[in-house]
Amino acid sequence: ARIEVVLGEQPLGLGQLSRDRRSVTVTVPGRLSADPGVDWSGLGVLAAGRRLDADPAAVVPEGVVPEGLLAEAATAEVLDADPGTPGTWSTTAGEYRLADLAVPGLPAPVEVQAVVVAPVGAPGPRPLALFLHGRHTTCYSAAGESAGESTGEWPCPRGYAPVPSHRGYLQTQELLASQGYVTVSVAANGVNGQDGLLDDGGAAARAVLVRHHLQLWAGWSASAAARATAPAVVRTAPPADLGRVLLVGHSRGGEGMNRAALDSTTGDPVPWTVRGVVHIAPTAFGQNPAPGVPVVVLLPYCDGDVFDLQGQAYLDAARQGGADPALRSAVLVLGANHNYFNAEWTPGSAAAPAEDDWPDPTDRVCGTGSAHRLTAAQQRQVGATYTAAAAAVFVADDATARPLLDGARVRAASAGSARVLTQALGGRRTPLLVPTGALQVAARGAVDATVCKTAETERTQRRCAPDAGWGTTPHFLPVYGAPGEPSRHAVAVSWSGTTGVARLPLGRGAALSGAQALELRVVSPPREGATFGVRLVDTTGRSVTLPDVHLGGLPGAREGGASLEGKYWARDVRLPLGGAAMHTSRVDLGALARLELLPRSGTGRLWLLDAWGWTPGPSAAPALRLPRVDVGRISVPEGSADHVVQVPLTVSGSGSGRAAGRVWISVQDPLSYDGPRTFVADVPVGARRVDVAVPVSGDRRDDSDELRYVVAIEALRGVCVGDYTGGATVLDDDPTPTVTVRPVAADVVEGRDLAWRLVLSAPSDIGVWIPLAAVAPDPGLGREVDTADLSADWLAEHGIWDLPTPPVPLSAAGPVFFTYLDPGVRTLDLRVPTLVDRRAEGTEVMALAVTDDAPVAGLPAGTRLVGSVRDPA
């Protein structure tokens, strides 16, 4: 997950991780750090919604696990067709390593390495499944003093070897290869070690790497002569059929595969066809799914890394008013964590150091001793089964496995006792109700109903989920670092008795003609159950009441912290439209006016995300092609006055729409904590560029070398998004002031303060840090002051808490400290209090030296501040 530093509800910008990934740094503009009106008590550090700076000791681990829900998942009907069953082919495996690849935006080239598992003797070109691991440590040491250590650097330092993350999916590769697929798992440590430099967290860079491997396979499979030049393991495998490609990505690899699919379908023509994508615990920072590409998203309920299950956006952000026909399936795997889908991220099977990513081992639902947690072997088997299901449905056009992905309450025997729930969009679903802000709902009796936004800042989103904690609401997440987009809504319904109704009007032409069932995606709070009825009313007033629905809440603990509170995740509710009641009611399903929700339990709460007409079978609609929008990044000089710059949104591809597209735009000013400026803009038909006006602050004072004004976008209608974030980098063009040091009291009697005055030649909006250390004075100047000559408080303030006995020279005690000039401050006196020690010592000397070049001109490393201390007369 990306690490986000926030102040209250507002992000402070992209954080830079240290090499050991134990600390994160965000640079705050100097003028804001000096602003007395900023309340810094609201600082927080988040990883996908989980508070990293929370006190885990505050967790109350007592859990509530709704056994009814879990039993429902465990006792679902077993599907006769089991895609997790090995096929008939024996397999062969090997690796290739080719010349490194230069990737735009990354200083060091990236490795081109992969492990191949393929069927032996399978006839003809075989479909290709390409795997991409996620962001993990890049290098580890297995020997010497550094044994057991790992790092995020790239290239690997001396004595360290690359972490073999690409070998972590061999179980799934073996399964698919036995079923006739050529499988390739790609190494991506070179991206992992450098993606902190990239606005999008590395999605585009990963896509470049994936597309490079696909291009290689397209070349090797083009002819017998080309195959003769391929690595040995490629020559051993059957030729790959590049017209049938499945992409499988884990964690940030999932977002990388989404971008690879999008680039493959919206850019220049490529010699391969992506038939589907499997996202395993993926990130989705930009919430910009590839249009028209079927997906399966595995969401591990006990994910301690991508804690907010943001991969749900690959369904929700693709609603597009119901226009995208691609089947999109979310598979919630109860008891699964983030890491164990990859054997090389799992303790006991990994070559490098590995861990359970769930942070609270005592948690009743997700802790290591919980009966509800899956073992690593069970979890990888679930991953293999549902990846094979996606391959069967998307690549092999095998409809028998489709119920596993289409929201039906069925399970695969090969997944063992794992409890799995699914929901789906697309396919042959037709939209009945997709809430918008204009929807006018009404409620009577003991029922309350309102329309709420499902993508807001973490605190204000609680209109939709009133008691949702950080990271518990996968459907209600903002675009990374830019909250507030208006794209998705839900209907929140609650009741306190069994009388009344919530009335949801349907748009003109709303119909369920030809549908076999009404399907609702409904969220109920964790640990809570609710029973409600559903009634359809046509334009003549005739109505029919469908069977009651009972929803059980997902498992969770009573309190938050590191423990799992439980997720607000939607269930698929499928209500058949046939039967005697429907016939008797004479409701016209071709002309519906309202959808009504009726309370059946004494109390209850739910959020209706959307409603659809469901018909089994694959979509017959043509593939969706939309114009593509990418945010640019420009660099401009700051200037001496405020001005406006234009950040380009480039538009490419012809698409299939005739109406203007629409995007939501967020502009984040780095000098403001009032939140981003947001608005909606149209993308005219045929446009190749849309400019975003970005107001930029300018002045004549020195400031940060770069200020980044971030522009983020999300597709609302009729377009798709590639580079979702960019903006303007403002380069400071004011001269850097110089600093001089003047002695104020450099020759004093014991008991007086030594003092030097630091003076800036001009005001600066940057806080000036001057690093100093005590050093031995030059020979001939006199005896060095010792620790008994200086104030104990001053020594403690500078890191010397235990006074040495006997006293030692100050340079031997080793104080290293910083002197700091606040933004806007031009002068500062550095004072060192001395003591009257009643010892006859003669003149003593203290020397302080600048240890590094200060971030201003004129004070280089090695500059000395020298003072002398005399005995009293």
Sequence and secondary structure as in RCSB ss.txt:
>XXXX:A:sequence
ARIEVVLGEQPLGLGQLSRDRRSVTVTVPGRLSADPGVDWSGLGVLAAGRRLDADPAAVVPEGVVPEGLLAEAAT
AEVLDADPGTPGTWSTTAGEYRLADLAVPGLPAPVEVQAVVVAPVGAPGPRPLALFLHGRHTTCYSAAGESAGES
TGEWPCPRGYAPVPSHRGYLQTQELLASQGYVTVSVAANGVNGQDGLLDDGGAAARAVLVRHHLQLWAGWSASAA
ARATAPAVVRTAPPADLGRVLLVGHSRGGEGMNRAALDSTTGDPVPWTVRGVVHIAPTAFGQNPAPGVPVVVLLP
YCDGDVFDLQGQAYLDAARQGGADPALRSAVLVLGANHNYFNAEWTPGSAAAPAEDDWPDPTDRVCGTGSAHRLT
AAQQRQVGATYTAAAAAVFVADDATARPLLDGARVRAASAGSARVLTQALGGRRTPLLVPTGALQVAARGAVDAT
VCKTAETERTQRRCAPDAGWGTTPHFLPVYGAPGEPSRHAVAVSWSGTTGVARLPLGRGAALSGAQALELRVVSP
PREGATFGVRLVDTTGRSVTLPDVHLGGLPGAREGGASLEGKYWARDVRLPLGGAAMHTSRVDLGALARLELLPR
SGTGRLWLLDAWGWTPGPSAAPALRLPRVDVGRISVPEGSADHVVQVPLTVSGSGSGRAAGRVWISVQDPLSYDG
PRTFVADVPVGARRVDVAVPVSGDRRDDSDELRYVVAIEALRGVCVGDYTGGATVLDDDPTPTVTVRPVAADVVE
GRDLAWRLVLSAPSDIGVWIPLAAVAPDPGLGREVDTADLSADWLAEHGIWDLPTPPVPLSAAGPVFFTYLDPGV
RTLDLRVPTLVDRRAEGTEVMALAVTDDAPVAGLPAGTRLVGSVRDPA
>XXXX:A:secstr
  EEEEETTEEEEE EE TTSS EE    HHHHT TT  GGGEEEEETTEETTS GGG    EE  HHHHHHHHT
SEE SS TTS  S  EEEEEEEEEEE  TT SS EEEEEEEEEESS  S EEEEEEE  S   EE  SSTTTT E
E  SS  TT EE  GGGTTHHHHHHHHHTT EEEEE  HHHHTTGGGSTTTTHHHHHHHHHHHHHHHHHHTS HH
HHTTS HHHHHS  EEEEEEEEEEETHHHHHHHHHHHHHHHSS  S  EEEEEEES   TT    TT  EEEEEE
TT SSSTT GGGHHHHTT GGGT  S EEEEEETT  SGGGSGGGSTTT SS      S TT TTTSTT TTS  
HHHHHHHHHHHHHHHIIIIIS  GGGGGGTTT SEE GGGTT  EEEEEE TT EEEE   TT   EEEEEEEEE
EEESS  TTGGGGTSTT  TT  GGG  BTTB    S EEEEEEEEEEEEEEEEE  TT   TT SEEEEEEE  
TT EEEEEEEEEETTS EEEEEEEEEE   EESS TTS      EEEEEEE  SHHHHHHT  TTSEEEEEEEE 
SSSEEEEEEEEEEE  S   S      EEEE EEEEE  SS EEEEEEEEEES  S  S EEEEEEEE TT  S 
 EEEEEEE TT SEEEEEEEE   SSB  SEEEEEEEEEEEES EESS EEEEEEE  S   BEEEEEEESEEET
TSEEEEEEEESS BSS EEEEEEEE   TTS EE BGGGB HHHHHHTT  S  SS  BHHHH  EEEEEE TT 
 EEEEEEEB         EEEEEEE S  SSBT  TT EEEEEEE   
